[in-house]
Amino acid sequence: LVFTTDTPFEDGMQAGIFIDRPMLYRNVKSSYSAGKLLTENKLYWLKEMPQDTVLSFRAYSPYSTAFNVAGVVPFSVAIDQSTDEDFAASDLMMAKTEASPADKSINFNFEHKLSKLTIYLKSEEQIEEVTLSGVMPSVYLNFERDLFRPSGDRLELIPQSASLQLSAKAGSHSCTVVSTASVDLEGGMQYTHERLIDLDADRRSPYPFSLLPGDWEEPSFSYEEPLPEGLELLSATQPGIYSYGNGMV
């Protein structure tokens, strides 16, 4: 069996593969390399299996060893996602396909299953801490029944309906942002706060914010560089990325 994917993985990324009965493979570890998912040991179709037999295949990434015979894999995002490695490890992706022995390869098209939140903060001082609360950090993946449900403590982004609260600190300045109503977070979607948060304004009291849904890979706002003539940064409350000093915000 040859497993392939067009999903832009980095070399070395791992995925777990499930194969339906009668072969019944469970949580087989594979590693990505040049468009292929390579297993440690080669897997073969059953010798007596007819060429037109169609089986279901499932895969998920990143790979987890926490698996039981009931077909359940628990998954939790990293509580601290400040590094690229921890952010990537929190990006749960899944794929489902069908194939037969007549196919030269089994191709997986992975889709993002969580929600991504994008918020832009501005401060002249170093931003020391950003904390999100109000949502759950974990799910159970049941590959026997195709179930996907939240579980665990309320800390990070799993698809769900939640009231969000964001707190940020920069030096002596702080800010707390709360959603005015419960937000429906869908898997594979990116949610962008519609305006820039200026920590230097020292907002110590909560103020409401809203989220603009969009595609995972695309920003949910328009880019404007440089600032429209006559517009100061503090007045730039429309969605966008603006030039400021030597960089972008």
DRENLOZA-786207 format. One record per residue (C-alpha): residue number from 0; residue in one letter; chain; x, y, z. Coordinates in pm, whole numbers, plus 50000, padded with zeros to 5 digits. Example, Ala and Ser with C-alpha at 12.3 -4.5 7.8 and 13.67 -1.06 7.14 Angstrom:
% residues 2
[node 0,a,A,[51230,49550,50780]];
[node 1,s,A,[51367,49894,50714]];
END
This chain:
% residues 249
[node 0,l,A,[50000,50000,50000]];
[node 1,v,A,[50133,50341,49900]];
[node 2,f,A,[49995,50641,50093]];
[node 3,t,A,[50020,50988,49942]];
[node 4,t,A,[49893,51337,50022]];
[node 5,d,A,[49881,51673,49847]];
[node 6,t,A,[49855,51850,50183]];
[node 7,p,A,[50163,52074,50231]];
[node 8,f,A,[50321,51890,50523]];
[node 9,e,A,[50676,51947,50641]];
[node 10,d,A,[50915,51652,50603]];
[node 11,g,A,[50905,51437,50915]];
[node 12,m,A,[50549,51524,51016]];
[node 13,q,A,[50367,51216,51145]];
[node 14,a,A,[50016,51088,51083]];
[node 15,g,A,[49812,50795,51213]];
[node 16,i,A,[49637,50574,50955]];
[node 17,f,A,[49327,50357,51001]];
[node 18,i,A,[49212,50091,50752]];
[node 19,d,A,[48865,49937,50754]];
[node 20,r,A,[48775,49567,50782]];
[node 21,p,A,[48872,49306,50679]];
[node 22,m,A,[49227,49444,50696]];
[node 23,l,A,[49158,49634,51020]];
[node 24,y,A,[49474,49834,51079]];
[node 25,r,A,[49455,50080,51368]];
[node 26,n,A,[49663,50394,51429]];
[node 27,v,A,[49955,50294,51207]];
[node 28,k,A,[50229,50559,51241]];
[node 29,s,A,[50355,50717,50920]];
[node 30,s,A,[50604,50994,50843]];
[node 31,y,A,[50575,51245,50560]];
[node 32,s,A,[50845,51266,50294]];
[node 33,a,A,[50816,51417,49945]];
[node 34,g,A,[50441,51371,49907]];
[node 35,k,A,[50424,51026,50067]];
[node 36,l,A,[50326,50897,50410]];
[node 37,l,A,[50578,50623,50484]];
[node 38,t,A,[50504,50353,50742]];
[node 39,e,A,[50779,50186,50942]];
[node 40,n,A,[50677,49846,50800]];
[node 41,k,A,[50527,49788,50456]];
[node 42,l,A,[50154,49715,50445]];
[node 43,y,A,[49996,49486,50184]];
[node 44,w,A,[49650,49418,50046]];
[node 45,l,A,[49515,49075,50134]];
[node 46,k,A,[49629,48831,49866]];
[node 47,e,A,[49281,48686,49799]];
[node 48,m,A,[49104,49024,49798]];
[node 49,p,A,[48921,49104,49468]];
[node 50,q,A,[49059,49403,49277]];
[node 51,d,A,[48728,49590,49296]];
[node 52,t,A,[48697,49565,49676]];
[node 53,v,A,[48653,49916,49821]];
[node 54,l,A,[48778,49991,50172]];
[node 55,s,A,[48762,50306,50386]];
[node 56,f,A,[49083,50475,50498]];
[node 57,r,A,[49120,50747,50761]];
[node 58,a,A,[49418,50947,50876]];
[node 59,y,A,[49493,51223,51123]];
[node 60,s,A,[49791,51442,51216]];
[node 61,p,A,[49979,51504,51441]];
[node 62,y,A,[50023,51142,51545]];
[node 63,s,A,[49941,51030,51902]];
[node 64,t,A,[50034,50708,52082]];
[node 65,a,A,[49736,50756,52316]];
[node 66,f,A,[49499,50512,52146]];
[node 67,n,A,[49272,50236,52272]];
[node 68,v,A,[49104,49934,52111]];
[node 69,a,A,[48767,50112,52098]];
[node 70,g,A,[48907,50331,51821]];
[node 71,v,A,[48939,50645,52034]];
[node 72,v,A,[49231,50887,52013]];
[node 73,p,A,[49237,51177,52263]];
[node 74,f,A,[49388,51502,52135]];
[node 75,s,A,[49477,51825,52313]];
[node 76,v,A,[49619,52148,52179]];
[node 77,a,A,[49928,52299,52341]];
[node 78,i,A,[49829,52539,52617]];
[node 79,d,A,[50126,52763,52523]];
[node 80,q,A,[50137,52803,52144]];
[node 81,s,A,[50395,53083,52134]];
[node 82,t,A,[50645,52874,51934]];
[node 83,d,A,[50597,52756,51575]];
[node 84,e,A,[50652,52396,51689]];
[node 85,d,A,[50376,52407,51952]];
[node 86,f,A,[50142,52589,51713]];
[node 87,a,A,[50194,52321,51445]];
[node 88,a,A,[50146,52044,51702]];
[node 89,s,A,[49808,52199,51790]];
[node 90,d,A,[49683,52196,51430]];
[node 91,l,A,[49470,51881,51418]];
[node 92,m,A,[49407,51764,51061]];
[node 93,m,A,[49204,51467,50940]];
[node 94,a,A,[49137,51291,50611]];
[node 95,k,A,[48901,51021,50488]];
[node 96,t,A,[48905,50838,50154]];
[node 97,e,A,[48823,50509,49982]];
[node 98,a,A,[49045,50289,49769]];
[node 99,s,A,[49069,49940,49616]];
[node 100,p,A,[49360,49707,49535]];
[node 101,a,A,[49339,49829,49175]];
[node 102,d,A,[49450,50179,49285]];
[node 103,k,A,[49820,50257,49261]];
[node 104,s,A,[49808,50469,49577]];
[node 105,i,A,[49577,50584,49854]];
[node 106,n,A,[49567,50965,49861]];
[node 107,f,A,[49468,51162,50170]];
[node 108,n,A,[49334,51518,50148]];
[node 109,f,A,[49378,51651,50502]];
[node 110,e,A,[49146,51921,50638]];
[node 111,h,A,[49189,52143,50945]];
[node 112,k,A,[48948,52030,51217]];
[node 113,l,A,[49001,52299,51477]];
[node 114,s,A,[48936,52674,51477]];
[node 115,k,A,[49207,52940,51450]];
[node 116,l,A,[49179,53277,51623]];
[node 117,t,A,[49378,53576,51489]];
[node 118,i,A,[49406,53897,51690]];
[node 119,y,A,[49641,54189,51623]];
[node 120,l,A,[49784,54374,51924]];
[node 121,k,A,[49985,54699,51927]];
[node 122,s,A,[50214,54830,52202]];
[node 123,e,A,[50527,55042,52224]];
[node 124,e,A,[50639,54809,52504]];
[node 125,q,A,[50706,54437,52472]];
[node 126,i,A,[50388,54232,52491]];
[node 127,e,A,[50453,53999,52783]];
[node 128,e,A,[50144,53784,52807]];
[node 129,v,A,[49836,53697,52603]];
[node 130,t,A,[49581,53463,52763]];
[node 131,l,A,[49265,53321,52606]];
[node 132,s,A,[48995,53161,52819]];
[node 133,g,A,[48641,53034,52784]];
[node 134,v,A,[48688,52733,52555]];
[node 135,m,A,[48792,52368,52575]];
[node 136,p,A,[49140,52240,52478]];
[node 137,s,A,[49073,51873,52402]];
[node 138,v,A,[48872,51637,52186]];
[node 139,y,A,[48808,51265,52156]];
[node 140,l,A,[48842,51125,51803]];
[node 141,n,A,[48641,50807,51760]];
[node 142,f,A,[48746,50643,51434]];
[node 143,e,A,[48498,50358,51476]];
[node 144,r,A,[48197,50591,51471]];
[node 145,d,A,[48338,50909,51314]];
[node 146,l,A,[48267,51102,51632]];
[node 147,f,A,[48446,51425,51720]];
[node 148,r,A,[48353,51588,52050]];
[node 149,p,A,[48510,51843,52292]];
[node 150,s,A,[48629,51738,52635]];
[node 151,g,A,[48846,51858,52922]];
[node 152,d,A,[48920,52195,53075]];
[node 153,r,A,[48813,52524,52918]];
[node 154,l,A,[49130,52684,52788]];
[node 155,e,A,[49192,52668,52413]];
[node 156,l,A,[49033,52647,52069]];
[node 157,i,A,[48830,52340,51976]];
[node 158,p,A,[48522,52379,51747]];
[node 159,q,A,[48239,52472,51981]];
[node 160,s,A,[48010,52752,52094]];
[node 161,a,A,[48184,52967,52354]];
[node 162,s,A,[48210,53309,52517]];
[node 163,l,A,[48570,53419,52471]];
[node 164,q,A,[48788,53637,52690]];
[node 165,l,A,[49132,53764,52589]];
[node 166,s,A,[49372,53929,52835]];
[node 167,a,A,[49699,54093,52733]];
[node 168,k,A,[49977,54275,52920]];
[node 169,a,A,[50257,54503,52802]];
[node 170,g,A,[50461,54669,53073]];
[node 171,s,A,[50225,54865,53297]];
[node 172,h,A,[49944,54845,53041]];
[node 173,s,A,[49680,54576,53024]];
[node 174,c,A,[49362,54499,52837]];
[node 175,t,A,[49075,54254,52866]];
[node 176,v,A,[48856,54183,52564]];
[node 177,v,A,[48532,53984,52589]];
[node 178,s,A,[48285,53865,52329]];
[node 179,t,A,[47941,54022,52364]];
[node 180,a,A,[47773,53690,52289]];
[node 181,s,A,[47859,53326,52248]];
[node 182,v,A,[48071,53266,51937]];
[node 183,d,A,[48013,52960,51717]];
[node 184,l,A,[48357,52828,51626]];
[node 185,e,A,[48358,52591,51328]];
[node 186,g,A,[48630,52346,51234]];
[node 187,g,A,[48867,52460,50959]];
[node 188,m,A,[48773,52827,50997]];
[node 189,q,A,[48985,53127,51094]];
[node 190,y,A,[48829,53398,51309]];
[node 191,t,A,[48988,53742,51300]];
[node 192,h,A,[48922,54025,51542]];
[node 193,e,A,[48792,54314,51333]];
[node 194,r,A,[49012,54586,51478]];
[node 195,l,A,[49356,54652,51617]];
[node 196,i,A,[49388,54637,51998]];
[node 197,d,A,[49603,54921,52132]];
[node 198,l,A,[49746,54818,52469]];
[node 199,d,A,[49904,55160,52521]];
[node 200,a,A,[49557,55304,52568]];
[node 201,d,A,[49561,55111,52899]];
[node 202,r,A,[49210,54973,52880]];
[node 203,r,A,[49169,54804,53217]];
[node 204,s,A,[48797,54741,53181]];
[node 205,p,A,[48654,54476,52947]];
[node 206,y,A,[48521,54602,52617]];
[node 207,p,A,[48335,54397,52356]];
[node 208,f,A,[48488,54264,52036]];
[node 209,s,A,[48359,54078,51733]];
[node 210,l,A,[48513,53817,51506]];
[node 211,l,A,[48512,53797,51129]];
[node 212,p,A,[48505,53436,50992]];
[node 213,g,A,[48718,53339,50696]];
[node 214,d,A,[48924,53063,50535]];
[node 215,w,A,[49204,52908,50740]];
[node 216,e,A,[49485,53003,50503]];
[node 217,e,A,[49360,53350,50408]];
[node 218,p,A,[49339,53669,50617]];
[node 219,s,A,[48986,53788,50686]];
[node 220,f,A,[49071,54148,50608]];
[node 221,s,A,[49218,54364,50333]];
[node 222,y,A,[49581,54477,50332]];
[node 223,e,A,[49651,54851,50319]];
[node 224,e,A,[50006,54976,50279]];
[node 225,p,A,[50081,55250,50352]];
[node 226,l,A,[49806,55407,50564]];
[node 227,p,A,[49543,55598,50366]];
[node 228,e,A,[49651,55961,50341]];
[node 229,g,A,[49561,56161,50650]];
[node 230,l,A,[49466,55857,50859]];
[node 231,e,A,[49645,55807,51189]];
[node 232,l,A,[49707,55457,51323]];
[node 233,l,A,[49482,55504,51626]];
[node 234,s,A,[49196,55590,51392]];
[node 235,a,A,[49252,55280,51180]];
[node 236,t,A,[48977,55062,51325]];
[node 237,q,A,[48878,54898,50997]];
[node 238,p,A,[49011,54545,50929]];
[node 239,g,A,[49355,54559,50774]];
[node 240,i,A,[49731,54548,50820]];
[node 241,y,A,[49888,54893,50830]];
[node 242,s,A,[50244,55022,50809]];
[node 243,y,A,[50369,55182,51130]];
[node 244,g,A,[50724,55303,51193]];
[node 245,n,A,[50963,55044,51052]];
[node 246,g,A,[50719,54755,51049]];
[node 247,m,A,[50366,54637,51003]];
[node 248,v,A,[50080,54595,51251]];
END
